């Protein structure tokens, strides 16, 4: 009798573990809801890499910043509001240099397929600055050259794919300045965020 109960208990535990694994796999992002994060150098407008992120399905796309002003150390996190998931996370240091922690790494520019032609720049009404801190970008003294930023990514195949799949989507631009105070703008980057 003890062997039967033990065998029954072992079988039940194995079947619960198998169900648990199945449940976990169905909760993973399906891969159809994607966001493209592209890094462009602030001073040279050079494309420096990017990352394609997958999320749970959502009907809309809203970026919500979570900003901690750097008294000494601060941070900026961008959340995909509808899913609660992180798009970007980085530290900011006063008189120092913070770093991006999410995504952990970006794909190199050479890993992005390029085209011979360029994609036309969206209308200015379709370009949105991710607002945080004091002012529109957190750095109201900056002049933003939308054309130069767009030109650096307009030849990427993924940019064309995203714009073709979702032509009415806003193009989000976010400034990441990991060094402030006597920070060096050479450390600063634009991130262009596209939704498919």
N, C-alpha and C positions, 0 to 999 in steps of 0.2 A: 504494500500500500504506500509506504514512504517513497519507494522508487517511482511509483505512478504519479504521486503528487509532485515530486521533484522534477520529473520529466515534463509534466503539465506546466509547472512554473517556468521551466527553462524555455519551453516552446512559446508560452505567452510572452515572456520577456523578449525573445527573438522577433516575434511578430510585431510587438510594439515598437521595437527599434527599427524594423523595416518600414513601418508606417511613418515613423518619425522622419526617417530619411526622405521618404517620398514627399511628405508635407513640406520639408525644407526646400526641396528642389522646385516645387511649384510656386514658392514665394520669391524666387529669384527674378530679377528683372527679365522681361521677355526679350529685350533687345531692340524693340521697335521704337521706343521713346528715347531719343538720343539728343545730347547736347554736345556741341563742338566748342572747345576752349582753345583759342589761338593767341600766342604770346608775340607781341610786337615791341621792339625796343623803343623807349620814349624818345631818345635823342636822334637815332639814325633811321627809325621806322623800318627796321629790318625784321623779317619774320624769323623768330627764334625757336619755333616748335609748337606743339599743341597736344591735345588729348581729346579723344572721343569718349564720352561717358554715357553709360546706359542707365536708365531709371525705370521704375515702375510706371505703368501707363497712367496718364493724367490728361484731362480735357484741355487744360490751359497751362501756361508757363509764366510764373511770376518769380522774379529773383528778389529775395529778401536779405539785405545785409545785416550782419550782426557785428557792430563795430565797437571796439574797446579802445578809447583814446589813449595814446601812449604817454603817460606821465613819465615813466621810464620804459616800460614794456607794454605794448598793446597788441591788438590783432584785428584782422578783418576776415570774416567768414561770409560766404555767399551761400544761401540755402535755396533750393528749389522748393518754394513754399508749398506747392500742392502735394509733394511727396515727402517733405520733411528731410530730404537728403541733401548732402553737401555737394556744392559745385566747385568751390574754391575755399582754401583756408591758408592763412599765412600770418606770421607774426610781424610786428612793427616795433622797431627800437628807436628810442630817442637818443641821438648821438651814438648810434650803433647800426647794426645791420640785421634785420630779421630775415626770415626765410619762409618760403612756401612749404607747407606740410601736406597739403592735399590739392591736386593729385601729388602723390609722392614723387613722381617724375613725369616729364613731358616727352613725347616722341620727338626725335630729331627732325629738323626741317627736311632732311634727305629722305625720310620715310613717307613723306606726303607726295602723292602723284600730282604732277603739274600739267597744265594745258598750254597750248600755243597761244590761245586767245585769252582775254581777260573778261571777267564778269563786270558788267556795268555797276557802278556804285549805286546803292539804294538812295531814294529820295531822303533829304535831310529829316523829313518828318518820320521816317522809318528807323532813324538812329536814336537810341536812347542811352543816356549816361546812367550808370548805376550810381545812385546818390548815397553818400555816407559822409559822416563828419560835418565840417563846416563848409557849406557851399555845394554846388552841383556835383563835383567830383571829389570833394574833400580838399581840393587844391584850386580855388577859384582864380588864382593868378596865372594859371597855365592857359596858353592858347592851344586849342585842340585842332590839329590839321586832319580832319576826317578823310580827306582825299588821299593824303600820304599813308595813313593807317590802312585804308581800304586797298590802296594800290599794292601794299606789301603782301596781301593775302588773296587778291583777286584772280590769281592764276592757279589757285589750288583746286583740284578736282572735287574735293569734299565740299568746298564752299559752293561750287556750282550745284552739286547734288543737294545740299541743304536748301539753297535758294529755290531750286526747281521743285522740291517736295513741299516747301512751305514759303511761297513767294510773298505772302502777306505778313510774315513774322517780322518782328522788330529785330534790329541788329543792336545788341547790347555792348556797350564799351565801358570797361572798368579800368581804373588806374590803380596799380599796386605799387605803393611806395614803401618798401621795407625799411628805409632809413629816413628819419625826419629830424627836425631840429636843425642841425647843420648837416642834413642829409645830402647825399650826392645824387642828383637826377640821373647820373649814369647807371645807378642801381635800379631805376624805376622802369616799369613796363606797362604797356597797355595790354589788356586782355579783351579780345573780341569774342563774344559769346553768341553762338547761333543755335537755333532750335530746329530740328528736322520736322 
